[in-house]
Amino acid sequence: MLPLKIQSLAVSFPGLATPVLSIDALEIAAGSRVALTGGSGSGKSTLLNIIAGLERVRTGEVIWGGQDIARLSEGRRDRWRAENVGLVMQDFHLFAGLSALDNVLLPARLSRVSTPDLVKRAQELIETVGLKRPGQSVETMSRGEMQRVAIARALLRKPGIIIADEPTASLDLENGEAVGDLLLSVAAGAGSTLVIATHDQRMIERLNRRIVLRGGCIVGDETVREIAA
Ligand SMILES: Nc1ncnc2c1ncn2[C@@H]1O[C@H](COP(=O)(O)OP(=O)(O)OP(=O)(O)O)[C@@H](O)[C@H]1O
């Protein structure tokens, strides 16, 4: 359960007149399910990279549960990310030559936390995302299959934070729905804070806060009231 607080964040790249991301203040409660929307180039991926600790922050604070990740060295940020964040990025970051199962387990093995229980959970997740061949090498997979491997990997350690960039973009309706179910059920079970950049209207409707970016600024922020079951 981790809340996020961003303050005075500005992200610039050399040669650009204005920052690509500029957020004065943003708070996300622990356990929220946030949809991040906005047109192409509005800053969604940049914001996800920043809150995942993938990119260094030079101006501002990005505080997850009291820890300002902008102040961490790269090595400590990497360790913090491995312990706290499940990531599904657009280019998946899978390792060619390894099977689906080995890709799902690789981060846990690198962090030396792989156990027989975790291997069993990896197998179950692969099945849940609808992959029939856990031993298949990822480079022979379709884009949609690779996406599902990346999702299973992100959810393996029931992370406190789940960050996904267009997680249903390569999937048909049925698999998109299954991936949405899985992200939401793992997030609910682990109390994870979920932040998803998406254009998928069905996915957006399943999330309880909608933040809209334009030109690197927040131009919309709506919390949808929970409907009692
Ligand atoms: N390393 C970089 N150097 C220069 N400009 C960059 C860099 N990375 C991102 N940008 C610019 O920052 C802006 C925001 O990019 P970003 O990828 O965050 O947008 P996005 O909303 O995720 O877009 P899309 O929906 O097309 O993926 C864009 O104008 C992009 O060209």
The ligand as an ORCA input file, in Angstrom:
! r2SCAN-3c Opt
* xyz 0 1
  N      14.618     11.790    -24.560
  C      13.842     12.737    -25.091
  N      14.375     13.803    -25.727
  C      13.593     14.779    -26.262
  N      12.241     14.769    -26.219
  C      11.656     13.727    -25.592
  C      12.413     12.662    -24.995
  N      11.536     11.780    -24.462
  C      10.294     12.269    -24.698
  N      10.378     13.433    -25.380
  C       9.236     14.279    -25.810
  O       8.400     14.454    -24.692
  C       7.048     14.525    -25.090
  C       6.227     13.541    -24.268
  O       6.546     12.198    -24.691
  P       5.841     10.917    -24.081
  O       6.484      9.725    -24.701
  O       5.852     11.032    -22.607
  O       4.342     11.108    -24.612
  P       3.118     10.090    -24.563
  O       1.957     10.873    -24.032
  O       3.487      8.852    -23.821
  O       2.916      9.775    -26.097
  P       2.378      8.428    -26.856
  O       0.910      8.300    -26.489
  O       2.560      8.799    -28.307
  O       3.229      7.285    -26.402
  C       7.013     14.253    -26.583
  O       6.886     15.483    -27.258
  C       8.361     13.608    -26.855
  O       8.803     13.907    -28.157
*
